[in-house]
Amino acid sequence: MTSDRPGRSRIVIRGALVFGVLVAVFFGVFPQLANISDVWGHVTEMSWIQVVALSAVAVGSLLAYGLVLMAVMPGLTFAQATVVSQSSTAVANTMPAGGALALGVSYRFYGSWGYSRAVITRNVVVTGIWNVFAKLAMPVIALALIAITGEVSTALIAAAIAGLVVLAIAIAVGSLALASETGARRVGELAGPFAGWVNRRLRRPAPTDTGATAVLFRRDTIGLLRDRGGRLTAAMVLSHVSVFLVLLWSLRAVGVSAGEVGWIEVLAAYAMARLFSAVPVTPGGVGLVELGLAGALIAVGGPHAGVVAGVLVFRALSFFLPLPFGLATYLVWRNEASWRRPVVAAAALGISRERIPELRS
């Protein structure tokens, strides 16, 4: 009984923190940025054609991430990719510590379809790295575009520099891990404590030899990237661009014109907000992302009420829309018995844990 109390206490504290952030942002800061009745007026002025078109774009952006998962999971169908991505996203967006729970959902779904734990881990790590690279690269790209076309804001310069530094470190660590088996072993050993923490969160046994596992992971990842790296990169770019288009079209639908906020400025705000979402303070960055987007867009001259309306429409589509989708896809997973498979031999799809002892030295 006592062993559960620390975990419960953390959940309660995390929930209280999330609630406090939401109250502060939506009932404290936003009413100071714009009159709520004016914001609602912008939302209700959207035509039904705009609502339908915007909803279609939002659904397309949700489905796009399935292509990323298909790129790194051999044999995964688009329907299965959609089921796991939407179900895990719904969990991540609603639960305190939702990221860890969403990871557990992914492991459970993939395992029921016959994928070994090693292959699932490779998928999680590779897609996670590509996601981080995309988030860190976007401020740099936005800064370059703004530098070419107009004035550069101090906030964007800071975000771009931070993104560039972290991106350089991430690339250096990744290059070390992939360059040689010695480097991979060293990175694996350094990552051992973090891997142990993740396993504890998932209630799994602690890893026994993260150095040897990293060596095996390197071998399989090199093969994966050689065969599917281009496809993965293209799918990741498509996924991030599709979400950006939802934001851009949300602003246009509520009346924020290109003359008031250009698409490059919207891209810059989106890039900074994506960095905020990487900080796990609230599920899915709710509250922080809205505040970051609205503040950045107003700072570049966007109309207060229109910007807040557009940001809220965007977040309703990108944050809340996955919730009913996630419930529906979870029911599909529960009832689609034809997808169930025994775990495929790891040698057929990925890392064989039985080979770890031979790599220990």
C-alpha positions as CSV (number, residue, x, y, z in Angstrom):
1,M,0.0,0.0,0.0
2,T,2.7,2.5,1.0
3,S,4.6,1.8,-2.2
4,D,1.7,3.2,-4.3
5,R,1.6,6.5,-2.3
6,P,4.5,8.3,-4.0
7,G,3.1,7.5,-7.4
8,R,-0.4,8.7,-6.4
9,S,1.1,11.8,-4.9
10,R,2.9,12.6,-8.1
11,I,-0.3,12.2,-10.1
12,V,-2.2,14.5,-7.8
13,I,0.5,17.1,-7.8
14,R,0.8,16.9,-11.6
15,G,-3.0,17.1,-12.0
16,A,-3.1,20.2,-9.7
17,L,-0.3,21.8,-11.7
18,V,-2.1,21.2,-15.0
19,F,-5.3,22.6,-13.6
20,G,-3.5,25.7,-12.3
21,V,-1.8,26.3,-15.7
22,L,-5.1,26.0,-17.6
23,V,-7.0,28.3,-15.2
24,A,-4.1,30.9,-15.4
25,V,-4.0,30.8,-19.2
26,F,-7.6,30.6,-20.2
27,F,-9.2,32.6,-17.4
28,G,-6.4,34.9,-16.5
29,V,-4.2,35.7,-19.5
30,F,-6.5,35.3,-22.5
31,P,-9.2,37.7,-21.3
32,Q,-6.4,40.3,-21.0
33,L,-5.3,39.7,-24.6
34,A,-8.8,40.0,-26.2
35,N,-12.4,40.5,-25.4
36,I,-14.0,37.1,-25.2
37,S,-17.2,38.2,-27.0
38,D,-15.1,39.6,-29.9
39,V,-13.2,36.3,-30.0
40,W,-16.5,34.3,-30.2
41,G,-17.7,36.7,-32.9
42,H,-14.8,35.8,-35.1
43,V,-15.5,32.1,-34.6
44,T,-19.2,32.3,-35.4
45,E,-18.5,34.3,-38.6
46,M,-16.9,31.2,-40.2
47,S,-19.1,29.9,-43.0
48,W,-20.1,26.2,-43.1
49,I,-17.9,25.7,-46.2
50,Q,-14.9,27.0,-44.2
51,V,-15.8,24.7,-41.2
52,V,-16.1,21.7,-43.5
53,A,-12.9,22.5,-45.4
54,L,-10.9,23.2,-42.2
55,S,-12.2,20.0,-40.6
56,A,-11.1,18.0,-43.6
57,V,-7.6,19.5,-43.4
58,A,-7.5,18.7,-39.7
59,V,-8.5,15.1,-40.3
60,G,-5.9,14.8,-43.0
61,S,-3.2,16.1,-40.6
62,L,-4.2,13.4,-38.0
63,L,-4.0,10.7,-40.6
64,A,-0.6,11.9,-41.9
65,Y,1.3,10.7,-38.9
66,G,0.3,7.1,-39.7
67,L,2.7,7.4,-42.7
68,V,5.5,8.0,-40.3
69,L,4.8,4.9,-38.3
70,M,4.5,2.8,-41.5
71,A,7.9,4.0,-42.6
72,V,9.6,2.5,-39.6
73,M,7.4,-0.6,-39.0
74,P,7.7,-3.2,-41.7
75,G,4.3,-4.8,-42.6
76,L,2.3,-2.2,-40.7
77,T,-0.9,-1.3,-42.6
78,F,-2.3,2.3,-42.8
79,A,-5.3,1.2,-40.7
80,Q,-3.1,-0.2,-38.0
81,A,-0.9,2.9,-38.0
82,T,-3.9,5.1,-37.7
83,V,-5.3,3.1,-34.8
84,V,-2.1,3.2,-32.7
85,S,-1.3,6.8,-33.5
86,Q,-4.8,8.1,-32.6
87,S,-5.2,6.0,-29.5
88,S,-1.8,6.9,-28.1
89,T,-2.3,10.6,-28.9
90,A,-5.7,10.6,-27.1
91,V,-4.0,9.2,-24.0
92,A,-1.1,11.6,-24.2
93,N,-3.5,14.6,-24.5
94,T,-5.7,13.7,-21.6
95,M,-3.7,12.1,-18.8
96,P,-1.1,13.5,-16.4
97,A,2.2,11.8,-17.4
98,G,0.3,10.9,-20.6
99,G,3.5,10.5,-22.6
100,A,4.5,7.5,-20.6
101,L,1.0,6.0,-20.7
102,A,0.8,6.6,-24.5
103,L,4.1,4.7,-24.9
104,G,2.6,1.8,-23.0
105,V,-0.4,1.9,-25.3
106,S,1.9,1.7,-28.4
107,Y,3.8,-1.3,-26.9
108,R,0.5,-3.1,-26.2
109,F,-1.0,-2.5,-29.6
110,Y,2.1,-3.4,-31.6
111,G,2.7,-6.5,-29.4
112,S,-0.8,-7.8,-30.1
113,W,0.0,-7.5,-33.8
114,G,3.1,-9.7,-33.6
115,Y,5.9,-7.2,-33.3
116,S,8.7,-8.0,-30.9
117,R,9.5,-5.6,-28.1
118,A,12.9,-4.8,-29.8
119,V,11.2,-3.8,-33.0
120,I,8.7,-1.6,-31.1
121,T,11.6,0.1,-29.2
122,R,13.4,0.8,-32.5
123,N,10.2,2.4,-33.8
124,V,9.7,4.5,-30.7
125,V,13.3,5.7,-30.6
126,V,13.7,6.5,-34.3
127,T,10.4,8.3,-34.7
128,G,11.1,10.2,-31.5
129,I,14.5,11.3,-32.8
130,W,13.0,12.4,-36.1
131,N,10.3,14.3,-34.3
132,V,12.8,16.1,-32.1
133,F,14.9,17.0,-35.2
134,A,11.8,18.4,-36.9
135,K,10.9,20.5,-33.9
136,L,14.4,21.9,-33.5
137,A,14.9,22.6,-37.2
138,M,11.7,24.6,-37.7
139,P,12.8,27.7,-35.7
140,V,16.0,27.7,-37.8
141,I,14.1,27.5,-41.0
142,A,11.6,30.2,-40.0
143,L,14.5,32.5,-38.9
144,A,16.1,32.0,-42.3
145,L,12.9,32.8,-44.2
146,I,12.2,35.9,-42.0
147,A,15.8,37.1,-42.4
148,I,15.3,36.9,-46.2
149,T,11.9,38.7,-46.3
150,G,11.8,41.0,-43.4
151,E,12.6,42.0,-39.8
152,V,13.7,39.3,-37.4
153,S,12.3,39.3,-33.9
154,T,14.5,38.8,-30.8
155,A,12.2,36.0,-29.5
156,L,12.6,34.1,-32.8
157,I,16.4,34.6,-32.8
158,A,16.6,33.1,-29.2
159,A,14.4,30.2,-30.2
160,A,16.4,29.5,-33.3
161,I,19.7,29.6,-31.5
162,A,18.4,27.3,-28.8
163,G,17.0,24.9,-31.4
164,L,20.2,25.0,-33.4
165,V,22.4,24.3,-30.3
166,V,20.2,21.4,-29.1
167,L,19.9,20.1,-32.7
168,A,23.7,20.1,-33.1
169,I,24.1,18.2,-29.8
170,A,21.5,15.7,-30.8
171,I,23.1,15.1,-34.2
172,A,26.5,14.7,-32.5
173,V,25.2,12.1,-30.1
174,G,23.3,10.3,-32.9
175,S,26.4,10.3,-35.1
176,L,28.5,8.9,-32.3
177,A,26.0,6.2,-31.7
178,L,25.8,5.2,-35.4
179,A,29.4,5.8,-36.3
180,S,30.9,2.7,-34.6
181,E,30.0,-0.1,-32.2
182,T,32.3,1.4,-29.6
183,G,30.4,4.7,-29.8
184,A,27.1,3.0,-29.7
185,R,28.1,1.0,-26.6
186,R,29.2,4.2,-24.9
187,V,26.0,6.1,-25.7
188,G,24.0,3.0,-24.5
189,E,25.8,2.9,-21.2
190,L,25.3,6.6,-20.6
191,A,21.6,6.2,-21.4
192,G,21.2,3.3,-19.0
193,P,19.8,5.3,-16.1
194,F,17.2,6.9,-18.4
195,A,16.2,3.5,-19.8
196,G,15.8,2.2,-16.3
197,W,13.5,5.1,-15.5
198,V,11.4,4.5,-18.6
199,N,11.0,0.8,-17.7
200,R,10.0,1.6,-14.2
201,R,7.3,4.0,-15.5
202,L,6.1,1.2,-17.8
203,R,6.4,-1.4,-14.9
204,R,8.9,-3.4,-16.9
205,P,12.1,-5.1,-15.7
206,A,15.2,-2.9,-15.7
207,P,17.5,-3.3,-18.8
208,T,20.4,-5.6,-18.1
209,D,23.0,-4.4,-20.6
210,T,22.1,-1.1,-22.3
211,G,25.5,-1.0,-24.0
212,A,25.1,-4.3,-25.8
213,T,21.5,-3.4,-26.6
214,A,22.7,-0.1,-28.2
215,V,25.2,-2.1,-30.4
216,L,22.4,-4.3,-31.7
217,F,20.1,-1.3,-32.1
218,R,22.8,0.4,-34.1
219,R,23.0,-2.5,-36.5
220,D,19.3,-2.7,-37.1
221,T,18.8,1.1,-37.3
222,I,21.5,1.5,-39.9
223,G,19.7,-1.0,-42.1
224,L,16.3,0.6,-41.4
225,L,17.6,4.1,-42.3
226,R,19.4,2.8,-45.4
227,D,16.1,1.3,-46.7
228,R,13.5,3.7,-45.3
229,G,15.3,6.8,-44.1
230,G,14.1,8.9,-47.1
231,R,10.5,7.7,-46.7
232,L,10.6,8.4,-43.0
233,T,11.9,12.0,-43.5
234,A,9.3,12.7,-46.2
235,A,6.5,11.4,-44.0
236,M,7.7,13.4,-41.0
237,V,7.9,16.6,-43.0
238,L,4.4,16.0,-44.4
239,S,3.1,15.4,-40.9
240,H,4.5,18.7,-39.5
241,V,3.5,20.7,-42.6
242,S,0.0,19.4,-42.4
243,V,-0.4,20.6,-38.8
244,F,1.0,24.0,-39.7
245,L,-1.6,24.3,-42.5
246,V,-4.3,23.6,-40.0
247,L,-3.0,26.6,-37.9
248,L,-2.7,28.8,-41.0
249,W,-6.1,28.0,-42.4
250,S,-7.7,28.4,-38.9
251,L,-6.4,32.0,-38.8
252,R,-7.6,32.7,-42.3
253,A,-11.0,31.2,-41.6
254,V,-11.6,33.6,-38.6
255,G,-10.6,36.6,-40.6
256,V,-6.9,37.1,-39.9
257,S,-5.6,38.1,-43.3
258,A,-2.2,37.6,-45.0
259,G,-1.7,41.4,-44.8
260,E,-2.0,41.3,-41.0
261,V,0.0,38.1,-40.4
262,G,1.9,36.5,-43.3
263,W,2.4,32.7,-43.6
264,I,6.1,33.0,-42.7
265,E,5.3,34.8,-39.4
266,V,2.7,32.1,-38.7
267,L,5.4,29.4,-39.4
268,A,7.7,31.2,-37.0
269,A,5.0,31.2,-34.2
270,Y,4.2,27.6,-34.9
271,A,7.9,26.7,-34.7
272,M,8.2,28.2,-31.3
273,A,5.0,26.7,-30.1
274,R,6.2,23.2,-31.1
275,L,9.2,23.8,-28.8
276,F,6.8,24.6,-26.0
277,S,5.0,21.3,-26.6
278,A,8.2,19.4,-26.1
279,V,8.2,20.5,-22.4
280,P,6.0,18.0,-20.5
281,V,4.4,20.4,-18.1
282,T,0.8,19.8,-19.3
283,P,-0.6,17.0,-21.5
284,G,0.0,17.9,-25.1
285,G,1.3,21.3,-24.0
286,V,-2.3,22.5,-23.5
287,G,-2.3,26.1,-22.2
288,L,1.3,26.7,-23.0
289,V,1.0,26.1,-26.7
290,E,-2.0,28.4,-27.0
291,L,-0.3,31.1,-25.0
292,G,2.9,30.9,-27.0
293,L,1.0,31.0,-30.3
294,A,-1.2,33.9,-29.4
295,G,1.6,35.9,-27.9
296,A,3.9,35.4,-30.9
297,L,1.2,36.2,-33.5
298,I,0.0,39.3,-31.6
299,A,3.7,40.4,-31.2
300,V,4.1,40.5,-35.0
301,G,1.0,42.7,-35.4
302,G,-1.9,40.3,-35.5
303,P,-5.3,41.5,-34.4
304,H,-5.8,40.4,-30.8
305,A,-9.4,38.9,-31.0
306,G,-8.8,37.3,-34.4
307,V,-5.5,35.7,-33.3
308,V,-7.0,34.3,-30.1
309,A,-10.0,33.0,-32.1
310,G,-7.7,31.4,-34.7
311,V,-5.5,29.8,-32.1
312,L,-8.5,28.3,-30.2
313,V,-10.0,26.9,-33.4
314,F,-6.6,25.4,-34.3
315,R,-6.2,23.8,-30.9
316,A,-9.8,22.5,-30.9
317,L,-9.0,20.7,-34.1
318,S,-5.4,19.5,-33.3
319,F,-5.8,18.8,-29.6
320,F,-9.5,17.9,-28.9
321,L,-10.4,16.3,-32.2
322,P,-8.0,13.3,-31.6
323,L,-10.0,12.5,-28.4
324,P,-13.1,11.0,-30.1
325,F,-10.9,9.5,-32.8
326,G,-8.7,7.9,-30.1
327,L,-11.8,6.3,-28.5
328,A,-13.0,5.0,-31.8
329,T,-9.6,3.6,-32.8
330,Y,-9.3,1.9,-29.4
331,L,-12.6,0.1,-30.0
332,V,-11.3,-0.9,-33.4
333,W,-8.2,-2.4,-31.8
334,R,-10.3,-4.3,-29.2
335,N,-12.7,-5.8,-31.8
336,E,-10.4,-6.4,-34.8
337,A,-9.4,-10.0,-34.0
338,S,-8.1,-10.6,-37.5
339,W,-5.1,-8.3,-36.7
340,R,-3.9,-10.4,-33.8
341,R,-0.7,-12.3,-34.3
342,P,1.8,-14.1,-32.1
343,V,5.0,-12.2,-31.6
344,V,7.1,-12.7,-34.8
345,A,10.7,-14.0,-34.2
346,A,12.8,-10.9,-33.6
347,A,15.3,-12.0,-36.2
348,A,12.6,-11.6,-38.9
349,L,11.9,-8.0,-38.0
350,G,14.5,-6.5,-35.6
351,I,16.8,-7.0,-32.8
352,S,17.3,-10.4,-31.2
353,R,17.7,-10.1,-27.5
354,E,19.2,-13.6,-27.4
355,R,22.2,-12.2,-29.2
356,I,23.0,-9.7,-26.4
357,P,25.3,-12.0,-24.4
358,E,27.7,-12.5,-27.4
359,L,28.2,-8.7,-27.6
360,R,29.1,-8.2,-24.0
361,S,32.7,-7.7,-23.3
